[in-house]
Structures are given as structure tokens and as C-alpha cells.
Amino acid sequence: MQLPSVPTADLIWDEVGHPISKNHNDVYYSRESGIEETQYVFLEHNHIAERLREIDKRNHLTVAEIGFGTGLNFLCCWLEWHNQKINGDAVPLHFVSVENAPLRASDLTKALANWPALSHLSDQLIAQYPLPVKGCHRLVFEQGLVTLTLYIGDAEDQYNQALFLADAWFLDGFAPHKSPEMWSPHLFEIIGLHSAQDATFSTFSIAGVIRRGMTSAGFNVIKVPGFGRKKEMHAGYFVANNNTSVNQLLNLPWFKGSLGTPVNLSSCDYDAIIVGAGLAGATTATALASRGLNVLVVEKQDAPGNGGSGNPQGALYNKFSSDFNVQTEYALNNLLFSQRFYHRTQQQFKTVFWNQCGLIQVAWNEKEKKKQADFLSKNQYPEDLFTPIDAKQASQIAGVELNRGGLFFPDSGWVAPKKLCTLLLESNDISTRYNTQIRALTQDTVSKIWTAIDCNNQTIATAQNIIICSASDAKNVEQLNHFKIKPIRGQVSVVNSDADYPLKTVLCGEGYISPQTDHKFCFGATFDLKNDHCEEIKEDHIKNISQLTEWLDSAKALLSGKHIKTLEGRASQRCSSPDYVPIVGKAPNINEQVDRFSKLRHDAKAKFDVSGAYYQGLFVNIAHGSKGLSSCPLAAEFIASQLCNEPSPLSAEIVKAISPSRFIIRDLIRRKL
């Protein structure tokens, strides 16, 4: 059995309610003065307060940690961020941590209750605390100015896939003599590879294995007075001549150069121009604006969300493969991040665009039932993510009669994407320009500034960065016309019926149906590869009704002719890639990429000493297909991390899986280029 979920910490509690690891027989923090210990050992010896005050010198501060534990170090670092805000300004704080045996949410709540002075922060952490599943989890606080990137799993395995450079290291795993398997030579090597030029470190430990390991990783290690009853501890600073960039952490040459963007000090109208005001564009604009970037959104339609993001309701849904591979991990990351994103964002608005009503993936026929059984037999996921249910349980949860069971996702639900796009782009921090079609993008060869030109050959604006979020229209831009993206027509149906249909949760079988909003039910959708028009057609309503009632008997009365008061619909084009995985990241220069890696035509294992060829400041965020509600929020966070040279919210393998250059390399190997 594959284990996407990881075992949680086995704890015992002392007489006053402090946690102790049963497996390692070690404490998580000083039982007398945990906050003071963190402030002395980690914050003081890594000069966190001083670095957070360097507003004019830093783009952000990245702190990395070994051993998340109860999150006390993160919370103390976050508190220091608050304390160092100057005139309301602060250096963005990125905290990266790893934990092999995460605490259960209930145990985390109990442990952090010992520190009431941190409750205004710990309550927010508990609200977003991720499920115990392997991989990278991005948590966003303070409107994006404070982020926690928490890797769950073995420290070596997870940080080997992580994409960040740390300014400071908190080495807070269990003591080496109680957890010797963690403090391996390879872990210290990884720490060195992930260290920025001015990196520092500290640890409560005086163990020789840490001194030797950090020395080999390129740090000057010194002994300093310890905290409390500990006479000494280790601290130090990075002295190796490390020319490593985050790009060097990608192990294939054609992907190197695909991360980050150089800081450009040239004068221009905007930091970023986003093309497209659908879900990809709106979430990307929000992610960039939250980081203080000056953003313009350009849209050819007269309002946000008039394309593929314009449906009245959509299901927040991802179907996982029975194999826990890179694509499955990506789908899981997307779902978990988007659930938190919609919950967090809904709290900012009175208009309801998100309903966490739950979702049932119905085993709607025998084939789907066998797939779900195979999936469950091969994998172990946390019960809080989904629960297998029978027909009786499904009927109770859904509020309507179901003949089959399935998988119940309690934290999913429905999203009104057009409402969301409108709300996000009404922000005072985002400029918008509608009824504007971009004909061309040009880049100055010296300053690298981009100019967006409209169909009248007039300059729209200039910017350091362009992010193309315009779905299939992306091919209209010369630099991207090599993308083999394809539009897929889909039509949803919206019925106003006087039948009593008390549906309480989203149902997904062949198609989906959502609970009513404004006395209307949204269901569908068709999947049409042959037609590219967006007119509503009667035949597709018939298909949607037939498709739904084939597996959902209880919907027959709702959709019978005598009960239907109105039947409306909406058709649009989904944008998909050849492998049905989104295309997100820096845009490759196809001609230079082909020239550099042409040997792949004859030798798929050829070695290269060059990096990939990418346009500086040109990014794409497209091809989300029918799963954009799930994938767009995390894609936006990834794009923002690249523009701001922040830690990536995605692992290296996932970054390569969604890279815009992957098709060029595949076609070279297959001799199609």
C-alpha cells in the first residue's frame, strides 16, 4: 500500500500539559520557558530582528528549519515580524520547515494552548494547519506577507525536492543521540546547497555530528553560551563560495533558467501586466498585488470571467490516480491549497462565491466503483481528506436519494468563479483595462522591458514582467505560438424547477450538480472536441439532462418537463494541454531551446553544459482545463514566488511537470522538432 499520508507524532504529556515525543523520548521545547528559548537560541543568534528591519536592503527574509514540531519557532518568528514592522512596512517573511511526524491538529491545539501570548497567531496557524500527507504545503498569512512552506515527510527526501535558498537555518530536530537517522551527511549537504551567501544557523545542540556536518556544508561553526541549564550551543555563518542559485537545484539542464527573474531597476509603467481576467489572471493579479507589485490586468472582454471562468457554479474537485505519482501529488497539492484559499478569501467579502458544503465523488457505475475500490486498496489518505461512504450514508449527507456510495470530501464544495474574479479584480491595488486585445509583445534588448501593443498598433503599457493567462488565446502571442494547446467546448445547464430537491452537497459522477443558489441548480457539463463556438445549444441541454439522470435517479423529477420553469445555459472553451496538465512558469524561447538541445533528437541521454533558454520576464499560466478551480490558486502562488524570487510552493518534480518547456524537450526526443 502506498502511503500519501504519514504517521502522526506519538505523544505523551507531562503533568502540566507539555508534549514529549514517545518515539524519541525528547521534548519539543523547554518546559520552563519555551518562548524565551526560541528567542535566544534561534532568533537572536540568526539576527532575525535586525534582518527584518532591513526594509531598504532586502526583498524578503527566508528562514528554514529542520523539525517543525509544534510550530513554536515559526510563531515566535512571526511575532518578531510584527514587532519589527516600521511605519506599517515590513520585510516579507518566508518560513520553510520540514516535519517527518506532524502533530495531529488536536495535539497541536493542546500544545500551543500553553502559550496564550501567541494565541492571536497560533489560532491562524491551527485554522490552516495541513493534513498529514507527504509533500509541500503552502500556508499564507498577513495577506501574503508571511508564508509558511511546510514539507511533510523525511527531511532528506523533501528538502531534496525543495526550491529555496535560506538566509537563516533553525536546526531544531530531536537531539542527534535520540534521532541519529535524521542527521545524515546527505542532509548537511542539502543544507549547504540551500543556503544563501549570507546564511546563518543556530541549534541548541553541542553534538559533534552537527558541528562536523555544518562545517562540511560550508559553515564556520562556533560555540556560544547555551540557554538555561545548557552551557553551550552551536551557531555559525556560511563561508563557502556558493554560486548556487535556485535554478541549479533543478537537475536537468533544459529546466535550469526557468525559475525566478532578475530584479530590473529600469523605469516602466507596471511591475507586471497580466493578460486575461479569468480565474488564472485574477488569482495571479491578487498574489502579485499582495506582495506590493504594481499590476495591470488586460482583458479583451468587457468584464472579468467572461470566458471559461464565467460559469455560475463549479465543483472544487480533483480525481486522484490510483498511483501516488507526481501528477497525483500535484492534484492533491492543488486541492488542499485551493480549499484554504477559498476559505480565507471568502472571509474578506460579503458576496458569497464559495460554499464549503462538501462533495461526493459518486461511484456512479460499476467501472467507477471498481476504480474507487482499487484506489482505496492501494493508498492510505487521511480520513479528514475524504471518507468512503455507502449509498445510505451518501443519501444522508447529500439530502437526496442516491443508489450508490462513493468518496465524501468534507472540505470541498462549489465556487462561483465569475463572482470571484469580479471581487478579486475590484481591489484598489489592481489596475484593469477591459475591451483591450493584445496583438503583440516586444522586449527591449537592453533594459528587457516589455511593451504590450494593441490591435491598433498602440502601446497599452510597459512592464518588467508579462504573465499570459488568456487560455487558448495565448497562441496569439508570437513568443507562445508553438504551444500545442487545444480548446474544448463545454456547456453547463442551469434549471429553475419547482420540484422539491433538497440537495445539500455537490455530487460528481458523469458530470456534476451543485446545491441550488438563487433557486437554480447548475449541472453539466458537456465535453466537445469537435466544435469551437460558444453559443448555447438545445442539444447540449438534452445531453446534460440525460447524462445526469442516468446515474442520479432522484434528479429525474427535478428535470422533468412539468417541473422545469426555466432552462438556461452557458457554453465556453476550456483550454487544455496535450497531457492535460497545466502549463505554468517562465516561457521558453523555442528557437534557442531547440538549438541548445538538438542532440536529443539522436541521443535522449545526451549531456549538456548549458542551461535552458527562457524569455526574461515572460510567464504563462494556462491550460487548466476543467480543473481550474482547483489548480489556479496554487499556480498563481507559484508565479508570484518566481517574480519575487521567493521559496517555491511546489516541489522540483512538479515544477518540471508543469514547465512550459516540457513539450519542446519531448518533441526533440521524439524527433518532431
C-alpha positions in Angstrom: 0.0 0.0 0.0 1.2 3.5 -0.9 1.2 6.0 2.0 0.5 9.5 0.8 -0.4 10.1 4.5 2.3 10.0 7.1 2.2 8.7 10.6 1.5 11.5 13.1 3.5 12.1 16.2 3.0 9.6 19.1 3.0 11.9 22.2 2.9 11.6 25.9 2.1 14.7 28.0 3.8 15.8 31.2 1.9 16.8 34.3 1.3 20.4 33.1 0.4 19.6 29.5 3.6 19.8 27.5 4.2 17.3 24.7 7.0 14.8 24.7 7.9 12.5 21.7 7.2 8.9 22.8 9.4 7.5 19.9 12.4 9.8 20.6 11.8 10.3 24.4 12.6 14.0 23.8 10.8 17.3 24.5 9.6 19.7 21.8 10.7 22.8 23.7 11.8 23.9 27.1 9.0 23.2 29.5 10.0 26.1 31.7 10.5 28.8 29.1 9.9 27.6 25.5 9.4 31.1 24.0 12.5 32.5 25.7 14.5 29.5 24.5 13.4 30.1 20.9 14.1 33.8 21.1 17.6 33.2 22.4 18.7 30.1 20.5 17.2 30.9 17.1 16.1 34.5 16.7 19.0 36.2 18.5 21.7 34.0 17.0 20.3 34.4 13.5 19.8 38.2 13.9 16.2 37.9 12.9 15.1 41.2 14.3 17.9 43.1 12.6 17.3 41.4 9.3 13.6 42.2 9.5 14.4 45.9 9.9 16.5 45.9 6.7 13.5 47.1 4.6 15.6 49.0 2.2 18.1 46.3 1.7 16.0 43.1 1.4 13.3 41.8 -0.8 12.4 39.3 1.8 13.8 37.1 4.6 13.8 33.3 4.2 14.1 31.2 7.4 14.5 27.4 7.0 14.1 24.9 9.8 14.7 21.2 10.5 11.8 19.9 12.7 8.6 21.9 12.7 7.2 20.2 15.8 4.6 22.4 17.5 5.3 25.4 15.2 6.6 27.4 18.2 9.7 28.7 16.3 7.6 29.8 13.4 5.1 31.6 15.7 7.9 33.4 17.5 9.5 34.4 14.2 6.1 35.7 13.0 5.7 37.6 16.3 9.1 39.2 15.7 7.9 40.2 12.3 5.0 42.1 13.9 7.3 43.7 16.3 9.7 45.0 13.6 7.2 46.5 11.3 8.3 50.1 10.7 5.5 52.6 9.9 3.4 49.7 8.7 6.1 48.3 6.4 7.9 45.0 6.9 10.2 42.7 5.0 8.1 39.7 3.7 8.9 36.7 5.9 9.1 33.2 4.4 9.4 30.3 6.8 10.3 26.9 5.3 10.1 23.9 7.6 10.0 20.1 7.4 8.4 17.5 9.7 8.5 13.7 9.4 5.9 13.1 12.1 3.5 16.0 12.2 1.3 16.6 15.3 -2.4 15.9 14.9 -4.4 19.1 14.7 -5.9 18.4 18.2 -2.4 17.8 19.7 -1.1 21.0 18.1 -4.0 22.9 19.6 -3.4 21.4 23.0 0.4 22.1 22.8 0.0 25.7 21.7 -2.5 26.5 24.4 0.5 26.6 26.7 1.5 29.9 25.1 -1.6 32.3 25.4 0.6 35.3 24.4 0.8 33.7 20.9 -2.9 32.8 20.6 -3.6 35.6 18.0 -1.1 33.9 15.7 -1.5 30.2 16.8 -5.2 30.3 16.1 -4.5 31.3 12.5 -1.9 28.5 12.2 -4.3 25.9 13.6 -7.0 27.1 11.1 -4.8 26.4 8.2 -2.8 23.5 9.6 -2.4 21.0 6.8 -3.4 17.3 6.7 -0.6 14.8 7.4 0.1 14.0 3.7 3.5 13.9 2.1 4.8 16.9 0.2 4.8 20.6 0.1 2.1 22.7 1.9 1.9 26.5 1.4 0.1 28.4 4.1 -0.4 32.2 3.6 -0.9 34.8 6.3 -0.9 38.6 6.6 -2.3 39.0 3.1 0.7 37.2 1.7 3.5 39.0 3.6 4.1 36.0 5.9 4.1 32.4 4.4 4.8 29.0 5.9 6.0 26.4 3.4 5.8 23.2 5.4 7.2 20.0 3.9 5.8 16.8 5.4 7.9 13.7 5.1 11.5 12.6 5.5 13.8 15.7 5.8 16.3 14.5 3.1 13.6 13.4 0.7 11.6 16.6 1.0 14.4 19.2 1.0 16.0 17.3 -1.9 12.9 18.4 -3.9 12.5 21.8 -2.3 13.3 25.1 -4.2 14.6 27.8 -1.9 17.7 29.5 -0.6 17.7 30.2 3.2 19.1 33.3 4.9 18.9 31.5 8.3 18.7 28.0 9.5 16.9 26.8 12.7 18.3 23.3 13.4 15.6 22.1 15.8 15.2 18.4 15.2 15.3 16.0 18.1 18.8 15.6 19.6 21.2 13.7 17.4 21.7 10.9 20.0 17.9 10.4 20.1 17.3 10.7 16.4 20.6 9.7 14.7 19.0 8.6 11.4 17.9 12.1 10.6 21.3 13.9 11.0 22.9 12.2 8.0 25.8 13.6 5.9 23.5 14.0 2.9 21.1 16.2 5.0 24.0 18.6 5.7 25.0 18.6 2.1 21.4 19.6 1.2 21.5 22.4 3.8 24.7 23.7 2.1 23.0 23.6 -1.3 20.0 25.5 0.0 22.0 28.3 1.8 22.2 31.9 0.6 25.5 33.7 0.6 24.8 35.4 3.9 23.2 32.4 5.6 23.5 31.8 9.4 22.5 28.9 11.6 22.0 28.0 15.2 21.0 25.0 17.2 20.6 24.2 20.9 22.8 21.1 20.4 26.5 20.8 21.0 26.7 17.4 19.3 29.8 16.7 17.2 27.8 15.3 14.3 26.2 18.8 13.8 29.5 20.6 14.1 31.1 18.3 11.6 28.1 18.3 9.3 27.7 22.1 9.2 31.4 22.5 8.7 31.3 20.2 5.7 28.3 22.1 4.4 30.3 25.3 4.2 29.6 27.0 7.6 32.0 28.4 10.1 30.8 26.8 13.3 31.4 28.4 16.7 30.4 27.5 20.3 28.4 30.1 22.1 26.7 30.2 25.6 23.7 28.0 25.7 20.2 28.7 27.1 19.2 28.0 30.7 20.9 24.9 32.0 22.8 24.2 28.8 26.3 25.6 29.0 27.0 25.8 25.3 25.3 25.5 21.9 26.4 25.8 18.2 25.9 28.8 15.9 27.7 29.9 12.7 27.6 31.6 9.3 28.1 30.4 5.7 31.6 30.9 4.4 31.7 28.7 1.3 31.9 30.4 -2.0 28.4 29.2 -3.0 27.4 30.2 -6.5 24.3 28.1 -6.3 21.0 29.6 -7.5 17.6 28.1 -7.1 17.8 27.1 -10.8 20.8 24.9 -10.1 18.6 22.8 -7.8 16.7 21.6 -10.9 18.7 18.5 -12.1 18.0 18.7 -15.9 19.8 21.3 -17.9 16.8 22.5 -20.0 14.9 23.4 -16.8 17.7 25.4 -15.4 17.0 29.1 -16.0 13.2 28.5 -15.7 13.0 29.8 -12.2 13.0 33.4 -10.8 13.6 36.6 -12.6 16.4 39.2 -12.2 15.5 42.4 -10.4 15.1 45.1 -13.1 15.5 48.7 -12.0 14.5 50.2 -15.3 11.6 52.6 -15.3 8.3 51.3 -16.7 4.5 51.7 -16.2 3.9 48.5 -14.2 5.8 45.7 -12.4 3.6 43.2 -14.2 1.0 43.1 -16.9 -1.4 40.1 -16.7 -3.2 39.2 -19.9 -6.6 37.7 -19.1 -9.2 38.4 -16.4 -10.4 34.8 -15.8 -9.6 32.7 -12.8 -5.9 32.3 -13.7 -5.5 36.0 -14.3 -7.5 37.2 -11.3 -5.7 34.9 -8.8 -2.3 35.8 -10.2 -3.1 39.5 -10.0 -4.1 39.1 -6.4 -1.0 37.1 -5.5 1.3 39.7 -7.1 -0.6 42.7 -5.6 -0.4 41.2 -2.1 3.4 41.4 -2.5 3.3 45.1 -3.3 3.7 44.8 -7.1 2.1 47.4 -9.3 -0.2 45.2 -11.5 -2.3 45.8 -14.7 -4.8 43.3 -15.9 -5.7 43.5 -19.6 -8.8 41.7 -20.8 -10.3 41.5 -24.3 -13.9 41.1 -23.0 -15.9 43.8 -21.2 -15.8 42.2 -17.8 -13.9 39.7 -15.7 -14.6 36.0 -16.0 -16.5 36.1 -19.3 -14.6 33.2 -20.8 -14.0 29.7 -19.3 -14.3 31.1 -15.8 -17.8 32.5 -16.3 -20.0 29.6 -15.2 -22.4 30.4 -12.3 -21.1 27.4 -10.2 -18.3 24.9 -10.5 -17.2 22.0 -8.4 -14.0 22.2 -6.4 -12.9 18.7 -7.3 -9.8 16.6 -8.3 -9.9 13.0 -9.1 -6.7 11.2 -7.9 -4.9 8.4 -9.8 -4.6 5.1 -8.0 -0.8 5.6 -8.2 0.7 8.2 -6.0 2.9 9.8 -8.7 4.0 13.3 -9.5 0.6 14.1 -11.1 -1.3 12.8 -8.1 0.8 14.8 -5.7 0.2 17.9 -7.8 -3.5 17.3 -7.8 -3.5 16.8 -4.1 -1.4 20.0 -3.5 -3.8 21.9 -5.7 -6.9 20.7 -3.9 -5.6 21.4 -0.4 -4.3 24.8 -1.3 -7.4 25.9 -3.1 -9.6 24.8 -0.1 -7.6 27.0 2.2 -7.5 29.8 -0.4 -11.3 30.0 -0.9 -12.0 29.7 2.8 -9.5 32.5 3.6 -10.6 34.7 0.7 -14.4 34.3 1.4 -13.8 35.9 4.8 -12.8 39.1 3.1 -16.1 39.6 1.1 -19.8 39.7 1.9 -20.7 38.4 -1.5 -20.9 34.6 -1.4 -18.7 32.9 -4.0 -17.7 29.8 -2.0 -19.7 27.2 -0.2 -17.9 24.5 1.7 -20.8 22.2 1.5 -18.8 19.1 0.8 -18.6 16.9 -2.3 -19.3 13.3 -3.1 -17.4 11.6 -5.8 -20.2 9.1 -6.6 -19.3 5.5 -7.7 -21.9 6.1 -10.5 -21.4 2.8 -12.3 -19.6 -0.5 -11.9 -16.5 0.7 -13.6 -16.2 3.7 -11.3 -16.9 1.6 -8.3 -14.0 -0.8 -9.2 -11.7 2.2 -9.8 -12.5 3.6 -6.3 -12.0 0.2 -4.7 -8.6 -0.2 -6.4 -7.7 3.4 -5.4 -8.6 2.7 -1.7 -6.7 -0.7 -1.7 -3.5 0.9 -3.0 -3.5 4.1 -1.0 -3.9 5.4 2.5 -5.1 9.0 2.8 -6.2 10.9 6.0 -9.8 10.4 6.8 -10.2 14.2 7.1 -9.5 14.5 3.3 -12.2 12.0 2.2 -14.2 9.2 3.6 -15.6 6.1 1.8 -19.4 6.0 2.2 -22.1 3.6 1.2 -25.4 4.6 -0.6 -27.3 5.1 2.7 -24.6 7.4 4.1 -24.3 9.2 0.8 -28.1 9.9 0.8 -28.0 11.2 4.3 -25.1 13.6 3.5 -26.5 14.7 0.2 -30.0 15.2 1.4 -31.4 13.3 -1.7 -31.7 9.7 -2.5 -28.6 8.0 -4.0 -28.4 4.5 -5.3 -24.6 4.3 -4.8 -21.9 5.3 -2.4 -18.6 6.9 -3.2 -16.0 9.2 -1.6 -17.0 12.2 0.5 -14.7 15.2 0.6 -16.0 17.4 3.5 -13.8 20.4 2.8 -14.7 20.8 -0.9 -17.8 22.4 -2.3 -18.8 24.8 -5.0 -17.3 28.0 -6.3 -18.9 30.8 -8.3 -15.9 31.7 -10.4 -17.2 34.8 -12.2 -18.2 36.3 -8.9 -14.8 35.5 -7.5 -12.9 37.1 -10.5 -15.0 40.2 -10.2 -14.4 40.5 -6.4 -10.6 40.0 -6.7 -10.2 42.5 -9.6 -12.2 45.2 -7.8 -9.2 45.6 -5.5 -7.7 49.1 -5.3 -4.3 47.6 -5.7 -5.0 46.2 -9.1 -5.5 48.2 -12.3 -7.7 46.8 -15.0 -8.3 47.6 -18.7 -11.2 45.8 -20.4 -12.2 45.6 -24.1 -8.5 45.6 -24.9 -6.9 43.0 -27.2 -3.1 42.5 -27.1 -1.7 42.0 -30.6 2.0 41.8 -29.8 4.6 41.8 -27.1 8.0 43.4 -27.7 11.0 43.5 -25.4 13.8 46.0 -25.3 17.1 44.1 -25.8 19.0 46.3 -23.3 16.5 47.1 -20.5 14.5 43.9 -21.0 11.3 46.0 -20.5 8.2 44.6 -22.2 5.8 46.6 -24.3 2.2 45.4 -24.8 0.7 46.6 -28.1 -3.0 46.5 -29.1 -4.7 45.8 -32.3 -4.5 49.4 -33.4 -0.7 49.2 -33.0 -0.9 51.5 -30.0 1.2 50.9 -26.8 -1.0 49.7 -24.0 1.7 49.8 -21.3 5.2 48.8 -20.4 6.2 46.4 -17.7 9.1 44.4 -16.2 7.0 41.2 -16.4 4.2 39.8 -18.6 2.1 36.9 -17.4 -0.1 35.3 -20.1 -3.3 33.9 -18.5 -5.5 34.1 -21.6 -6.1 30.3 -22.1 -6.2 29.3 -25.8 -5.6 33.0 -26.9 -2.0 32.6 -25.6 -1.1 31.3 -29.0 -1.9 34.7 -30.5 1.3 36.0 -28.9 4.2 35.3 -31.2 6.5 34.1 -28.5 4.0 31.4 -27.5 2.6 30.3 -30.8 4.4 27.0 -30.6 2.2 25.8 -27.7 0.1 22.8 -28.7 -2.9 23.9 -26.6 -6.4 22.9 -27.6 -9.8 24.4 -26.8 -12.5 22.0 -25.5 -16.1 23.3 -25.7 -18.3 22.7 -22.6 -21.8 23.8 -21.9 -23.4 23.8 -18.4 -27.2 23.9 -17.8 -29.0 25.9 -15.2 -32.5 24.9 -14.3 -35.2 26.7 -12.2 -37.5 23.9 -11.1 -40.5 23.8 -8.7 -39.7 20.3 -7.8 -38.6 19.7 -4.2 -34.9 18.8 -4.4 -33.1 19.4 -1.1 -29.6 18.7 -2.4 -27.0 19.7 0.3 -23.7 18.8 -1.3 -22.0 18.7 -4.7 -22.4 15.4 -6.5 -19.8 14.3 -9.1 -20.5 11.3 -11.3 -20.5 11.6 -15.1 -20.8 15.4 -14.8 -21.8 17.2 -11.6 -24.7 19.0 -10.0 -24.4 21.6 -7.2 -26.9 22.6 -4.5 -29.2 25.4 -5.5 -28.3 29.0 -5.3 -30.8 31.8 -6.2 -33.4 29.0 -6.6 -31.4 27.5 -9.5 -29.4 24.3 -9.9 -26.3 24.2 -12.1 -25.3 20.9 -13.7 -23.3 19.5 -16.6 -21.0 19.8 -18.4 -20.5 18.6 -22.0 -17.1 17.8 -23.3 -16.9 18.6 -27.0 -13.7 18.4 -29.0 -15.3 18.9 -32.4 -17.0 22.4 -32.0 -15.3 25.6 -31.1 -18.2 28.0 -30.9 -19.6 29.3 -27.6 -23.3 29.5 -28.5 -25.8 27.8 -26.2 -27.5 24.9 -28.0 -30.5 22.9 -27.1 -28.9 19.5 -27.9 -26.3 20.0 -25.1 -29.1 20.7 -22.5 -30.6 17.3 -23.6 -27.1 15.7 -23.2 -26.6 17.2 -19.7 -30.1 16.1 -18.5 -29.6 12.6 -20.0 -26.1 12.3 -18.5 -27.2 13.3 -15.0 -30.4 11.3 -14.7 -28.6 8.2 -16.0 -26.8 7.9 -12.7 -28.9 10.2 -10.4 -32.4 8.8 -10.3 -33.6 11.4 -7.8 -32.9 14.2 -10.3 -35.5 13.0 -12.7 -38.3 14.8 -11.0 -36.2 18.0 -10.8 -35.6 17.8 -14.6 -38.9 16.6 -15.8 -40.8 18.8 -18.2 -43.7 19.5 -15.8 -41.4 20.9 -13.1 -38.9 23.0 -15.2 -39.8 26.6 -15.1 -36.7 27.8 -17.0 -33.7 26.1 -18.5 -30.7 28.2 -19.4 -27.1 27.5 -20.0 -23.7 28.8 -20.9 -21.0 27.5 -23.2 -17.3 28.3 -23.2 -14.0 26.9 -24.2 -11.7 25.1 -21.7 -8.0 25.3 -22.6 -6.1 22.0 -22.2 -2.5 20.9 -22.9 -1.6 17.7 -24.8 -1.0 15.9 -21.5 -3.9 17.6 -19.7 -1.5 19.1 -17.1 -1.5 22.9 -16.8 1.3 25.0 -18.4 2.7 27.3 -15.7 6.1 29.1 -15.5 8.6 31.1 -17.4 8.1 31.0 -21.2 10.9 29.2 -23.2 12.4 30.7 -26.3 11.7 27.8 -28.7 14.4 28.6 -31.3 17.2 28.9 -28.8 16.0 25.9 -26.8 16.0 23.7 -29.9 19.5 24.9 -30.9 20.9 24.2 -27.5 19.4 20.7 -27.1 19.2 19.5 -30.6 21.4 16.5 -29.8 18.3 15.0 -28.0 17.0 14.1 -31.5 19.7 11.4 -31.8 20.6 10.8 -28.1 17.9 11.1 -25.4 20.6 10.7 -22.8 23.0 13.4 -24.2 24.8 15.5 -21.7 24.8 19.3 -21.8 26.7 22.0 -20.0 24.3 24.8 -20.9 21.0 26.0 -19.3 17.6 26.3 -20.9 16.7 29.4 -23.0 13.9 31.5 -21.5 12.5 34.9 -22.0 13.3 37.2 -19.1 10.1 38.4 -17.5 7.6 36.4 -19.7 5.5 33.9 -17.9 2.5 31.7 -18.8 -0.4 30.4 -16.6 -2.8 28.5 -18.9 -4.3 25.1 -19.8 -6.1 24.4 -16.5 -8.8 22.6 -18.4 -11.8 21.6 -16.3 -9.9 21.6 -13.0 -9.0 25.4 -12.9 -11.0 25.9 -9.7 -8.5 23.6 -8.0 -5.3 24.4 -9.9 -5.4 28.2 -10.5 -4.8 29.5 -6.9 -1.6 27.5 -6.4 -0.4 28.3 -9.9 -0.8 32.0 -9.0 1.2 31.5 -5.8 3.9 29.8 -7.8 4.1 32.6 -10.4 4.3 35.2 -7.6 7.1 33.2 -5.9 9.0 33.3 -9.2 8.6 37.0 -9.8 9.7 37.8 -6.3 12.4 35.2 -6.0 10.7 33.5 -3.1 10.7 29.9 -2.0 8.6 27.8 -4.4 5.3 26.3 -3.1 5.9 23.4 -5.5 8.5 20.6 -5.4 11.1 20.4 -8.2 9.4 17.4 -9.8 6.1 19.2 -10.0 7.8 22.3 -11.4 9.2 20.2 -14.2 5.9 18.5 -14.8 4.1 21.8 -15.4 7.0 23.6 -17.1 6.2 25.3 -20.4 9.3 23.9 -22.0 8.5 20.2 -21.4 6.8 19.8 -24.8 9.9 21.2 -26.6 12.1 18.6 -25.0 9.6 15.8 -25.6 9.3 16.7 -29.3 13.0 16.8 -29.7 13.4 13.3 -28.2 10.6 12.1 -30.5 12.1 13.9 -33.5 9.1 16.1 -34.0 11.2 19.3 -34.0 
